[in-house]
Amino acid sequence: MSRWIKWLLLANLAIIAVLVFAYPQLMVSPGKAQPAHVAIEKDCFACHLAFRGASADKCMACHQPADIGRLTTTGLPIVDGTPFHQGLARQDCTACHREHTDRLAPADGTLVRFDHSMLLASQVADCKGCHTAPDTRVHRGVTAQCSQCHGTKAWEPATFDHDRYFPLVGEHRASCETCHPRNDTSRYTCYGCHEHTPANIREEHLEEGIRDYQDCVACHGPRARFDGGGHRRGDRDHHDDDDD
């Protein structure tokens, strides 16, 4: 290789090196910054260390762990915040957070990947300190921690003790979709097998003085709760002579 070609290559490498440090947002940026960081989008070293990548220490220069979830970076109170960063086992921002919204972002576009291993054992055991149970029939009245059914890797799939609510015995040993349309376990129907209509059910139950008949499994099924006359215990207390 001739000398002038070597000098040309070295010159090109030198120019590239200068450009990388002078305009890193153009030369090596993996994508746009989050909207909140637009003001420092062109200042890569506001978050990165040379040759070592993003630094949690630089994150915490603006985002004080003691204030995260409580105050904004400008000192304003956060309404309905969830301050849990104060008790993390280690302050490693990049373990959960991703800054750039393009090439380094996950396929689903999520920029935060929470890792429960970052929490202290006492926080992991206190699910309700951060999570509110959904307002569904299955979750109402549950006093145990979320970990009774759910894991920390993902909300679904979850273990579920079906016998606690409706034992799947006899002809009820059916697939989930038979009772839960489209596998939506937040609701159920008995019409998949039992050929009733809402109008007929309403008429027959009102004739017996049963006004609360929407929840079929409260009375029917392996653990039906009926009195000797075929009525659910307590239903007579809800009966009156007025038609709906």
C-alpha positions as CSV (number, residue, x, y, z in Angstrom):
1,M,0.0,0.0,0.0
2,S,1.5,3.3,-1.0
3,R,2.3,6.0,1.5
4,W,-0.3,8.5,0.3
5,I,-3.1,5.9,0.6
6,K,-2.1,5.3,4.2
7,W,-2.1,9.0,4.9
8,L,-5.5,9.3,3.3
9,L,-6.9,6.5,5.5
10,L,-5.5,8.1,8.6
11,A,-6.9,11.5,7.6
12,N,-10.3,9.9,7.1
13,L,-10.2,8.1,10.5
14,A,-9.1,11.4,12.2
15,I,-12.0,13.2,10.6
16,I,-14.5,10.5,11.7
17,A,-13.1,10.6,15.2
18,V,-13.5,14.4,15.4
19,L,-17.0,14.2,14.0
20,V,-18.0,11.5,16.5
21,F,-17.0,13.7,19.4
22,A,-18.2,17.0,17.9
23,Y,-21.6,15.7,16.6
24,P,-22.3,12.5,18.4
25,Q,-26.1,13.0,18.0
26,L,-25.6,12.7,14.2
27,M,-22.8,10.1,14.1
28,V,-23.6,7.5,16.7
29,S,-27.0,8.4,18.2
30,P,-29.4,5.3,18.2
31,G,-32.5,7.5,17.9
32,K,-34.4,10.5,19.2
33,A,-34.5,11.3,22.9
34,Q,-37.6,11.2,24.9
35,P,-39.7,14.4,24.7
36,A,-38.7,15.4,28.2
37,H,-35.0,15.3,27.2
38,V,-35.2,17.3,24.0
39,A,-33.3,20.2,25.5
40,I,-30.2,17.9,26.0
41,E,-30.7,15.7,23.0
42,K,-27.6,17.1,21.3
43,D,-25.4,16.9,24.4
44,C,-24.7,13.2,24.5
45,F,-22.2,13.6,27.4
46,A,-25.0,14.9,29.6
47,C,-25.9,11.3,30.1
48,H,-23.0,9.3,28.7
49,L,-19.4,8.7,29.7
50,A,-16.8,8.5,26.8
51,F,-16.4,4.9,25.7
52,R,-18.4,3.6,28.7
53,G,-22.0,4.4,27.7
54,A,-24.9,5.8,29.8
55,S,-24.1,6.5,33.5
56,A,-26.6,6.3,36.3
57,D,-24.6,8.9,38.2
58,K,-25.3,11.4,35.4
59,C,-29.0,10.5,35.5
60,M,-29.1,11.2,39.2
61,A,-27.5,14.6,38.8
62,C,-30.9,15.7,37.6
63,H,-33.2,13.0,39.0
64,Q,-32.6,12.7,42.7
65,P,-33.7,9.3,43.9
66,A,-35.1,10.9,47.1
67,D,-37.5,13.0,44.9
68,I,-38.5,10.5,42.2
69,G,-42.2,9.8,42.3
70,R,-42.7,12.8,44.6
71,L,-41.3,15.9,42.9
72,T,-40.6,16.8,39.2
73,T,-37.0,17.9,38.3
74,T,-38.3,21.4,38.6
75,G,-39.5,20.8,42.2
76,L,-43.2,20.6,41.6
77,P,-45.2,18.0,43.5
78,I,-46.3,14.9,41.6
79,V,-50.0,14.1,42.0
80,D,-50.6,10.3,42.6
81,G,-47.0,9.5,42.2
82,T,-45.5,6.1,43.3
83,P,-42.3,6.8,45.2
84,F,-40.5,3.5,45.4
85,H,-37.1,4.4,44.0
86,Q,-36.0,5.4,47.5
87,G,-35.9,1.8,48.6
88,L,-34.2,0.2,45.6
89,A,-31.6,-2.4,46.3
90,R,-29.2,-0.5,43.9
91,Q,-29.6,2.7,42.0
92,D,-29.0,1.6,38.4
93,C,-31.3,3.7,36.2
94,T,-30.3,1.9,32.9
95,A,-31.4,-1.4,34.3
96,C,-35.0,-0.4,33.8
97,H,-35.0,2.8,31.7
98,R,-34.3,3.3,28.0
99,E,-33.8,6.8,26.6
100,H,-33.9,6.6,22.8
101,T,-37.1,5.9,21.1
102,D,-36.0,4.4,17.8
103,R,-33.5,1.6,17.3
104,L,-32.8,0.7,20.9
105,A,-36.4,0.8,21.9
106,P,-38.1,-2.6,22.4
107,A,-40.5,-3.9,19.6
108,D,-43.5,-2.8,21.6
109,G,-42.2,0.7,22.0
110,T,-42.0,0.5,25.8
111,L,-39.1,2.5,27.2
112,V,-39.3,1.2,30.8
113,R,-38.6,-2.4,31.6
114,F,-39.2,-2.8,35.4
115,D,-37.1,-5.4,37.1
116,H,-38.5,-6.5,40.5
117,S,-35.0,-7.8,41.4
118,M,-34.1,-4.1,41.9
119,L,-36.4,-4.0,44.9
120,L,-35.7,-4.8,48.5
121,A,-37.2,-8.0,49.8
122,S,-39.7,-6.0,51.9
123,Q,-40.9,-4.1,48.9
124,V,-41.3,-7.3,46.8
125,A,-43.5,-8.7,49.5
126,D,-45.7,-5.5,49.6
127,C,-47.3,-5.7,46.2
128,K,-50.2,-3.4,47.2
129,G,-47.7,-0.7,48.0
130,C,-47.5,-0.1,44.2
131,H,-50.3,-2.0,42.6
132,T,-54.1,-1.6,42.8
133,A,-56.0,-4.8,42.1
134,P,-58.4,-4.6,39.1
135,D,-62.1,-4.1,39.9
136,T,-63.2,-7.5,38.8
137,R,-65.2,-10.2,40.6
138,V,-62.2,-12.4,41.0
139,H,-60.2,-9.7,42.7
140,R,-62.9,-8.2,44.9
141,G,-62.4,-9.2,48.5
142,V,-58.9,-10.6,47.9
143,T,-56.8,-9.9,51.0
144,A,-53.8,-11.9,50.0
145,Q,-50.8,-10.4,48.2
146,C,-50.7,-10.4,44.4
147,S,-48.0,-13.1,44.5
148,Q,-50.7,-15.6,45.5
149,C,-51.5,-15.8,41.8
150,H,-49.1,-13.6,39.9
151,G,-45.3,-13.6,39.4
152,T,-42.9,-10.7,39.1
153,K,-41.8,-11.5,35.6
154,A,-45.2,-10.7,34.0
155,W,-48.8,-10.1,35.1
156,E,-49.9,-13.0,32.9
157,P,-50.1,-15.9,32.9
158,A,-51.3,-16.3,36.5
159,T,-52.1,-19.3,38.6
160,F,-55.7,-19.5,39.7
161,D,-57.5,-21.8,42.1
162,H,-60.7,-22.4,40.2
163,D,-62.0,-24.7,42.9
164,R,-62.2,-21.7,45.2
165,Y,-65.0,-20.1,43.0
166,F,-66.4,-22.8,40.7
167,P,-65.1,-26.4,40.8
168,L,-64.7,-27.8,37.3
169,V,-66.3,-31.2,37.9
170,G,-68.6,-33.4,35.9
171,E,-69.8,-31.7,32.7
172,H,-68.2,-28.5,33.7
173,R,-64.8,-29.9,32.7
174,A,-64.8,-27.7,29.7
175,S,-62.3,-25.4,27.9
176,C,-61.8,-21.9,29.2
177,E,-63.5,-20.4,26.1
178,T,-66.7,-22.3,26.8
179,C,-67.5,-20.1,29.7
180,H,-65.1,-17.2,29.1
181,P,-65.7,-15.8,25.6
182,R,-62.4,-15.0,23.8
183,N,-60.6,-16.2,27.0
184,D,-61.7,-13.0,28.7
185,T,-61.6,-14.2,32.3
186,S,-63.0,-10.9,33.6
187,R,-66.5,-12.2,32.6
188,Y,-68.3,-15.4,32.0
189,T,-71.5,-16.8,30.5
190,C,-73.5,-19.9,31.0
191,Y,-75.3,-19.5,27.7
192,G,-72.6,-21.4,25.9
193,C,-74.1,-24.7,27.1
194,H,-77.4,-23.8,28.8
195,E,-80.0,-22.7,26.2
196,H,-81.7,-20.0,28.2
197,T,-82.5,-16.4,27.2
198,P,-82.1,-13.4,29.5
199,A,-85.8,-12.7,29.2
200,N,-86.9,-16.2,30.2
201,I,-84.4,-16.3,33.1
202,R,-85.7,-12.9,34.4
203,E,-89.3,-14.1,34.2
204,E,-88.7,-17.4,35.9
205,H,-86.7,-15.9,38.7
206,L,-89.1,-13.0,39.4
207,E,-91.9,-15.6,39.7
208,E,-90.0,-17.2,42.5
209,G,-89.2,-13.8,44.1
210,I,-85.6,-13.9,43.2
211,R,-84.5,-10.4,42.1
212,D,-80.7,-10.9,42.2
213,Y,-80.2,-13.4,39.4
214,Q,-77.4,-12.0,37.3
215,D,-74.6,-14.0,38.9
216,C,-75.6,-17.6,37.9
217,V,-72.8,-19.4,39.7
218,A,-73.8,-17.8,43.0
219,C,-76.7,-20.3,43.1
220,H,-76.0,-22.8,40.4
221,G,-73.2,-25.2,40.0
222,P,-71.2,-27.7,42.1
223,R,-71.6,-25.5,45.2
224,A,-75.2,-24.3,44.7
225,R,-76.7,-22.5,47.7
226,F,-80.4,-23.3,47.8
227,D,-82.9,-23.8,50.5
228,G,-85.4,-26.7,50.5
229,G,-87.9,-24.8,48.3
230,G,-85.4,-24.2,45.5
231,H,-84.6,-20.6,46.4
232,R,-81.2,-19.3,47.3
233,R,-80.9,-18.6,51.0
234,G,-81.7,-15.0,51.7
235,D,-83.4,-14.2,48.3
236,R,-86.8,-14.0,49.9
237,D,-85.6,-11.0,51.8
238,H,-85.2,-9.1,48.5
239,H,-88.6,-9.9,47.1
240,D,-91.4,-7.4,46.8
241,D,-94.6,-7.4,44.8
242,D,-93.7,-4.6,42.5
243,D,-92.9,-5.5,38.9
244,D,-89.7,-4.2,37.3
